[in-house]
Amino acid sequence: MKGADRYRRFRGLPIALMCGAVFSLFFVVAGSFGETASPALSDQERLHLGERIYREGLLPSGEPMQAYVKGDLPVPGTSFTCVSCHLRSGLGSVEGGVYTPPTNGVKLYQPHQPLFKNMEQKYFPLPLRRPAYTDASLAEAIRSGDVPPRYKLNDVMPRYLIDDADMAILVSYLKSLSSTVSPGVSATNMSFATVITDGVKPEERDAMLSALDNLVNIKNSLVSAFNTPRGSRSRLMAENMLGSREMAVRTISVSRWLLKGAPETWRGQLEEYYRKEPVFALLGGISNEDWRPIHQFSEDHHIPCLFPITDFPVVSDTDWYTQYFSKGYYQEGEAVARYLNTRDEAAAGRPIIQIVQASREGQALSAGFLETWRDLGHQPPLTVTLKAGESLSQDFLRQLSNRENPAALILWGGSDMLPAVKTLAEDGNRPGMVFVSSSCLGKDIWLLPEQLREFTYIAYPFSFSKYVAASSMGSKPAQSDAPTSLRLKDVTIQDRTQRIAGLAPSLVQVLVMALMDMRGNYYRDNFFDVIGMIPDQNSPLYERLSFGPGQRYASKGCYIVQLTKGPEPELVRKSNWVIH
């Protein structure tokens, strides 16, 4: 049965729709289809509709595409969009031993030559070589799975029920997908920038920049060595270290975009920098303010931003163009909600109270707790927000505790909140549990009054290792060497400059891996596609950095710890790594 006949047969079935599925390799890249379908659509409208098919599995009509696998078995398309396997760039993926080839027009209209012959034979039974597709042969492959001259696609790849008009719209998008090398890339150089805002201390700025400067110097020296005569020792060393020829012939540069004044003026400054110097991506960057203006600039211009150093990232499930180390303060609030959800106290019927200082830190911590607590199915806690400059008074907390008898008291603020809690403990009317943030307390974590330590729990988002922030190359001890407790002399993360010095090498490590693995496919979306396939990385600061397609926060957990009693207290783990 031909593909068009199959479409007519199945178009009336109430099948959940999908765009591209786990192994959808070949979409039609049409010329003739595009000439006759939807002539009233502008080029921009056509690309938008094609993008929606590719990323969301929705046809121009708004209906989901229909598809079937293994003969006539309907499949739930909403779970298997094209982007889920072919990725945002359309250049395919390697995950879980499965190789998914590219599906962008440039690749489809070339003969297929296997990059990984043994892997393709083992994991994906496809023709190892095929001629370039034509519009007609691609259409037949999509609808029936027949691949010229004599092969058939794996039957786990869905067969798509798409008419000619909708196929033409998808094709227009696929032709544009990863078709032109992104700005900031030339035959001899890749241009990057790093953003530094007002208010950053010079020593903190330099801790971030030193790793980038070292990378630029080493990388460009290797390119110079590669340009020496063939067979020379310098060239052989450069070939071995650079990993790919595409990187061996290109230097890199990292400009410094300095933002001055109020955050509401940053967007204009960024636009002017970018007008003068279009860059491929933003690397690192550092700010003590909310990163949102820079985040939105990256989103609007489709410029990747890798690992900015900020405690106030944008927390979003949909934005694409910034990869953060973590969710910052928000992540500690998440962890407290998840930990408290496992405790019997949360189900005892007694209220949960959170007291929030009027600060960015307090608001981020509270948002992380509130949203996670709600998603876990709980009623909102009683929230008290202090006014700017207002301290937590002993009388107010005593009255609140007497009235509500809380199961848990959550304090989103600094150490100035603790004296009021100490008074409750001395009165014999303490709450069952108290939660605080290690990032808010900073070095004052060691000043927690001894009377509070037995029932006070601390959100601690860093590696539980005495070697934290001690390595300049991102290594960490084996799991068996990780201590179960930390003393003051072992913990350096409360010093912000040392923390930044621990983060910067991880930025460089991930960047180098990504540039090597891109192998000349210098498209911005491919930059983060490749990073999404990087294996978990060790980090001197976090327990680990883990990646996955579409994930935008590399450190995904937090410990809940307590402080032991005595004049030389230790941090002791009370939870496993609480994953958000």
C-alpha positions in Angstrom: 0.0 0.0 0.0 1.5 3.4 -1.0 2.0 6.2 1.5 -0.9 8.3 0.1 -3.3 5.4 0.4 -2.1 4.8 4.0 -2.9 8.5 4.8 -6.4 8.2 3.5 -6.9 5.0 5.4 -5.7 6.3 8.8 -6.6 10.0 8.7 -10.0 9.4 10.5 -8.6 7.4 13.4 -8.6 9.2 16.8 -4.9 8.7 17.2 -2.9 10.9 19.5 -0.5 13.0 17.5 3.2 13.2 17.2 5.7 15.0 15.0 9.0 13.1 14.9 9.5 10.2 17.1 12.4 8.5 18.8 13.9 7.3 15.5 12.3 9.5 12.9 15.2 10.0 10.6 14.0 11.4 7.4 11.5 14.1 6.8 10.6 15.4 3.3 12.6 18.3 2.2 10.5 19.4 -0.7 10.8 21.7 -3.6 7.8 20.8 -5.6 5.5 20.4 -2.6 6.3 23.9 -1.4 5.3 25.5 -4.7 1.7 24.5 -4.5 0.8 24.4 -0.7 -0.5 27.4 1.2 0.6 30.1 -1.3 -0.8 32.8 0.9 1.6 32.1 3.7 4.6 34.4 4.1 8.0 32.9 4.6 8.0 33.8 8.3 4.6 32.2 8.8 5.6 29.1 7.0 8.7 28.7 9.1 6.7 29.3 12.3 4.2 26.6 11.4 7.0 24.2 10.4 8.8 24.8 13.7 5.6 24.0 15.6 5.3 20.7 13.7 8.9 19.8 14.5 9.0 20.8 18.1 5.4 20.3 19.3 3.9 17.8 16.8 1.1 20.2 15.9 -0.1 20.6 12.3 -1.0 24.1 10.9 -4.6 23.3 11.7 -3.7 23.0 15.4 -4.5 19.3 15.4 -1.8 16.8 16.3 -0.2 14.7 13.6 -1.2 11.1 13.4 1.3 8.2 13.2 1.7 4.5 13.8 4.5 2.1 14.5 5.1 -1.7 14.0 2.5 -1.9 11.3 -0.8 -0.4 12.4 -0.1 0.4 16.1 -1.1 4.0 17.0 1.4 5.9 19.0 1.0 8.8 21.5 2.7 11.5 19.6 2.8 14.1 22.3 5.5 12.1 24.0 7.7 11.7 21.0 8.2 15.0 19.1 10.8 15.4 16.4 13.0 17.5 18.6 13.1 14.8 21.3 15.5 12.7 19.3 16.7 14.8 16.4 17.2 17.7 18.8 16.8 21.4 18.4 19.4 21.7 15.7 18.1 18.7 13.7 21.6 17.2 13.7 20.6 14.0 15.6 21.9 12.5 18.8 23.6 9.6 20.4 22.0 8.5 23.6 21.6 5.2 25.4 23.5 3.4 22.6 21.0 4.7 20.0 22.3 6.8 17.1 19.7 9.1 15.5 21.1 10.7 12.3 20.4 14.3 11.2 17.1 15.3 9.7 17.9 18.8 8.4 17.7 19.5 4.7 21.5 19.9 4.1 22.1 16.4 5.4 19.0 14.7 3.9 19.9 15.9 0.4 23.3 14.4 0.5 24.2 10.7 0.2 24.4 9.1 3.6 27.8 8.0 4.7 28.1 6.4 8.1 30.1 8.3 10.7 30.0 5.4 13.1 29.7 2.3 11.0 30.0 -0.3 13.8 27.5 1.7 16.0 25.0 2.0 13.2 25.2 -1.7 12.4 24.8 -2.7 16.1 22.2 -0.2 17.3 20.3 1.1 14.3 19.7 -1.3 11.4 19.7 1.2 8.6 21.3 1.2 5.2 24.9 2.1 5.8 24.9 4.0 2.6 22.1 5.6 0.6 21.8 8.1 -2.2 20.6 11.6 -1.6 16.9 11.8 -1.1 14.5 13.3 -3.6 11.2 14.9 -2.6 9.3 11.9 -3.7 11.6 9.3 -2.1 11.6 11.2 1.2 7.8 11.4 1.2 7.6 7.7 0.7 10.1 7.0 3.5 8.0 9.2 5.8 4.7 7.6 5.0 5.7 3.9 4.5 9.3 3.6 5.8 10.6 2.5 2.4 14.1 3.8 1.7 15.6 3.5 -1.8 16.9 1.5 -3.3 15.8 -1.6 -1.3 15.8 -0.8 2.5 13.1 -0.3 5.0 13.3 1.9 8.2 13.1 0.2 11.6 9.5 -0.4 12.4 9.8 1.5 15.7 10.1 4.7 13.7 6.5 6.0 13.2 5.0 6.3 9.8 3.5 9.8 9.5 0.1 10.5 8.1 0.8 13.9 6.5 -0.8 15.4 3.4 1.2 17.2 0.8 0.2 20.7 2.0 1.3 20.1 5.6 4.4 18.3 4.4 5.5 21.3 2.4 5.3 23.5 5.4 7.4 21.1 7.5 9.9 20.9 4.6 10.3 24.7 4.4 11.3 24.6 8.1 13.7 21.7 7.7 15.4 23.4 4.8 16.2 26.4 7.1 17.2 24.2 10.0 20.9 24.3 10.7 21.5 25.5 7.1 23.7 28.6 7.8 26.6 28.8 10.2 25.7 31.1 13.1 27.1 34.6 13.7 30.4 34.9 15.4 32.1 32.1 13.3 34.6 32.7 10.5 37.0 30.4 8.8 39.7 31.3 11.2 38.0 32.4 14.5 35.1 31.9 16.9 34.0 35.0 18.7 32.5 34.9 22.2 31.8 37.4 24.9 31.4 37.4 28.7 29.1 39.8 30.6 30.2 41.6 33.8 27.9 43.9 35.6 28.4 46.8 38.0 29.0 45.9 41.6 31.2 42.8 41.1 34.3 42.9 43.2 37.6 42.9 41.2 38.8 39.7 42.9 35.5 37.9 42.0 35.6 39.2 38.4 39.2 38.0 38.0 38.5 34.6 39.5 36.0 34.1 36.7 38.1 35.7 33.9 41.4 33.9 34.7 40.1 30.5 33.5 38.7 32.0 30.3 42.0 33.9 29.7 44.0 30.7 30.2 41.8 28.8 27.7 42.2 31.5 25.0 46.0 31.6 25.4 46.4 27.8 25.3 43.9 27.2 22.5 45.3 29.9 20.3 48.9 28.7 21.0 47.8 25.3 19.8 46.3 26.7 16.6 49.7 28.5 15.9 51.4 25.1 16.5 49.0 23.4 14.1 50.1 25.8 11.4 53.7 24.7 11.5 55.0 22.2 8.9 53.4 18.8 8.7 55.2 16.2 10.8 56.7 18.7 13.2 56.5 17.9 16.8 54.5 21.0 17.5 51.9 20.2 14.9 51.5 16.6 16.1 51.0 17.8 19.7 48.3 20.3 18.5 46.5 17.6 16.4 46.3 15.3 19.4 45.1 18.0 21.9 42.6 19.8 19.7 40.6 16.7 18.9 39.0 18.0 15.6 40.5 19.7 12.6 37.7 22.3 12.7 39.0 23.5 16.0 42.6 23.2 15.0 42.3 25.9 12.4 40.2 28.4 14.4 41.3 30.7 17.2 38.9 31.9 19.8 38.3 35.3 21.3 36.4 36.4 24.4 35.3 40.0 24.6 34.3 41.6 27.9 30.9 43.3 27.8 30.8 45.6 30.8 27.3 46.7 31.9 27.1 49.8 34.0 24.2 51.5 35.8 20.8 50.2 36.7 19.6 46.8 35.4 16.9 48.4 33.3 19.6 50.0 31.2 21.4 46.8 30.5 19.4 45.7 27.5 20.3 48.8 25.5 24.0 48.3 26.4 23.8 44.6 25.3 22.2 45.6 22.0 24.9 48.0 21.2 27.7 45.5 22.1 26.0 42.9 19.9 25.5 45.4 17.0 29.2 46.1 17.0 30.3 42.5 17.5 28.0 39.6 16.8 29.2 36.7 18.9 28.5 33.0 18.7 27.8 32.6 22.5 28.2 34.2 25.9 30.6 32.4 28.2 30.3 32.7 32.0 29.6 36.2 33.0 29.1 37.4 36.6 26.6 39.6 38.4 25.3 40.2 41.9 22.0 41.3 40.5 19.1 39.4 38.9 20.3 37.8 35.6 17.0 38.2 33.9 17.8 41.1 31.6 20.8 39.2 30.2 18.7 36.0 30.1 16.0 37.7 28.0 18.6 39.2 25.7 19.9 35.7 25.0 16.4 34.4 24.4 15.4 37.1 22.0 18.5 36.9 19.9 19.0 33.1 20.2 22.4 33.5 21.7 23.6 30.7 24.0 24.8 31.7 27.4 26.9 29.0 29.2 27.2 29.0 33.0 26.8 32.6 34.1 27.8 33.0 37.8 24.7 34.3 39.5 22.6 33.4 42.5 19.5 34.7 40.8 19.0 32.7 37.6 15.7 32.7 35.7 13.8 29.6 36.6 11.8 28.4 33.5 10.7 25.1 32.0 10.6 26.5 28.5 13.4 28.9 27.9 16.3 27.5 26.0 19.3 29.8 25.6 20.9 29.9 29.0 22.5 27.0 30.8 23.0 27.7 34.5 25.1 25.9 37.1 22.0 25.6 39.3 18.8 27.4 40.3 20.6 29.3 43.0 18.7 30.2 46.1 15.5 28.9 44.5 17.0 25.4 44.6 17.5 25.4 48.3 13.8 26.2 48.8 12.9 23.3 46.5 15.0 20.9 48.5 13.5 21.9 51.8 10.0 21.3 50.4 11.0 17.9 49.1 12.7 16.9 52.3 9.8 18.1 54.5 7.4 16.1 52.3 9.1 12.9 53.4 8.8 13.7 57.1 5.9 12.6 59.2 5.6 16.1 60.6 4.3 17.3 57.2 1.3 14.9 57.5 0.5 15.6 61.1 -2.0 18.4 60.4 0.0 21.1 62.1 0.8 24.2 60.0 4.0 25.0 58.2 5.2 28.6 58.6 7.7 30.4 56.5 9.1 33.9 57.4 10.6 35.7 54.5 13.0 38.7 54.6 12.3 41.4 52.1 15.3 40.6 49.9 16.0 39.0 46.5 17.5 36.0 48.4 14.4 35.6 50.6 12.0 35.9 47.7 13.9 33.3 45.6 14.0 30.8 48.5 10.4 31.3 49.2 9.4 30.9 45.6 11.3 27.6 45.4 9.6 26.3 48.5 6.1 27.5 47.6 6.0 26.2 44.0 7.5 22.8 44.9 5.3 22.4 48.0 2.2 23.1 45.8 3.3 20.7 43.1 3.7 18.0 45.8 0.0 18.4 46.6 0.1 20.5 49.8 -1.8 23.5 50.8 0.2 26.7 50.9 2.1 27.4 54.2 1.4 30.4 56.3 3.8 33.0 54.9 4.9 36.1 56.8 7.0 38.6 54.8 9.0 41.1 56.8 9.2 44.7 55.6 12.4 46.1 54.2 14.7 46.6 57.2 12.4 44.9 59.6 13.9 42.3 61.9 12.2 39.2 63.3 11.2 40.2 66.9 11.2 37.7 69.7 7.7 38.8 70.9 6.2 38.4 67.4 7.7 35.0 66.9 6.6 33.9 70.4 3.0 34.9 69.7 2.9 33.4 66.3 4.3 30.1 67.6 1.9 30.0 70.5 -1.1 30.6 68.2 -0.2 28.3 65.3 1.9 25.5 67.0 3.8 24.9 63.7 5.2 21.6 62.7 8.0 23.4 60.9 9.3 27.0 60.9 11.2 28.0 57.8 13.4 31.1 58.0 14.4 32.6 54.7 16.9 35.2 55.8 20.2 35.7 57.5 21.6 35.0 61.0 19.7 37.9 62.5 16.6 35.8 62.6 18.2 33.2 64.9 18.0 35.1 68.3 14.2 35.0 68.1 14.2 31.3 67.6 16.7 30.9 70.4 14.2 32.6 72.7 11.5 30.0 71.7 13.9 27.2 72.6 14.6 28.8 76.0 10.9 29.1 76.7 10.4 25.4 75.9 8.0 26.2 73.1 10.1 25.5 70.1 8.6 24.3 66.7 9.2 20.7 65.7 11.7 21.6 63.0 13.4 24.8 61.8 14.8 25.2 58.3 17.4 27.7 57.2 19.5 28.4 54.1 23.3 27.9 54.1 23.7 30.4 51.3 21.9 33.1 53.4 23.8 32.3 56.5 27.2 32.1 54.8 30.0 32.0 57.3 27.5 32.6 60.1 26.4 29.0 59.7 29.0 28.1 62.3 27.5 30.6 64.8 24.2 28.7 65.0 23.4 28.7 68.8 24.0 25.3 70.3 20.4 25.2 71.7 19.1 25.2 68.1 21.2 22.6 66.5 19.2 19.6 67.4 16.1 20.7 65.6 17.5 23.1 62.9 18.0 21.8 59.4 20.2 23.5 56.8 19.7 23.5 53.0 23.3 22.9 51.7 23.5 22.8 47.8 27.3 22.1 47.6 29.5 19.0 47.4 29.8 17.2 50.7 33.6 16.8 50.4 36.5 18.3 52.3 38.1 18.9 48.9 35.3 21.3 47.8 36.7 24.2 45.9 40.2 22.9 46.4 40.8 21.6 42.9 41.5 23.9 39.9 40.7 21.2 37.4 37.3 20.1 38.5 38.3 16.7 40.0 36.8 15.4 43.2 37.6 12.4 45.4 36.1 9.0 44.8 32.7 8.4 46.5 34.3 6.2 49.1 36.5 9.1 50.1 33.6 11.5 50.6 33.2 12.3 54.4 29.9 12.1 56.2 30.7 15.4 58.0 32.5 18.6 57.4 34.4 20.9 59.8 34.9 24.6 59.4 38.5 24.2 58.2 37.3 21.8 55.4 34.6 24.1 54.0 35.6 26.9 51.7 32.4 27.5 49.8 31.2 30.3 52.1 34.0 32.5 50.5 32.5 33.8 47.3 35.8 34.3 45.5 36.8 30.8 46.2 33.4 29.6 45.1 33.8 31.4 41.8 37.3 30.0 41.4 35.8 26.5 41.8 33.1 27.1 39.2 35.2 28.6 36.4 37.2 25.4 35.5 33.9 23.6 35.0 32.8 26.2 32.5 36.0 25.7 30.6 35.8 21.9 30.8 32.3 21.8 29.3 33.1 24.4 26.7 36.1 22.6 25.4 34.2 19.3 25.2 31.3 21.0 23.3 33.5 22.7 20.7 35.3 19.4 20.0 32.1 17.4 19.7 30.5 20.0 17.4 32.9 19.0 14.6 32.4 22.0 12.5 28.6 22.1 12.9 28.7 25.6 14.3 25.1 26.3 14.9 23.9 27.9 18.1 21.2 25.3 18.8 23.7 22.6 18.2 26.0 24.0 20.9 23.5 23.2 23.6 22.4 20.0 21.8 25.9 18.7 22.1 26.2 19.9 25.7 23.0 18.0 26.5 24.8 14.7 25.4 27.9 15.3 27.6 28.2 12.7 30.4 28.0 13.8 34.0 31.0 15.8 35.0 32.8 16.0 38.4 32.8 19.4 40.0 34.9 20.8 42.9 31.8 22.7 44.1 28.7 20.7 43.4 28.1 17.0 43.9 28.0 16.6 40.1 27.1 18.4 37.0 24.6 16.4 34.9 23.2 17.1 31.5 20.4 16.0 29.2 18.6 17.2 26.2 16.8 20.5 27.0 18.0 20.6 30.7 19.1 24.0 31.8 20.4 23.5 35.3 23.4 21.3 35.6 23.5 20.8 39.4 20.2 19.4 40.3 20.3 18.7 44.0 20.9 19.8 47.6 21.7 18.2 50.9 19.8 18.8 54.1 22.4 18.9 56.9 22.6 19.7 60.6 25.3 21.1 62.8 26.7 19.0 65.7 27.0 20.3 69.2 30.3 21.4 70.8 32.9 24.1 70.3 34.1 22.6 67.0 30.8 21.7 65.2 30.6 19.7 62.1 28.0 19.6 59.3 26.4 16.2 59.2 24.2 14.9 56.3 20.6 14.3 57.2 19.5 13.4 53.7 20.7 12.0 50.5 21.3 14.3 47.5 17.7 15.7 47.2 17.1 15.9 43.5 14.7 18.5 42.1 
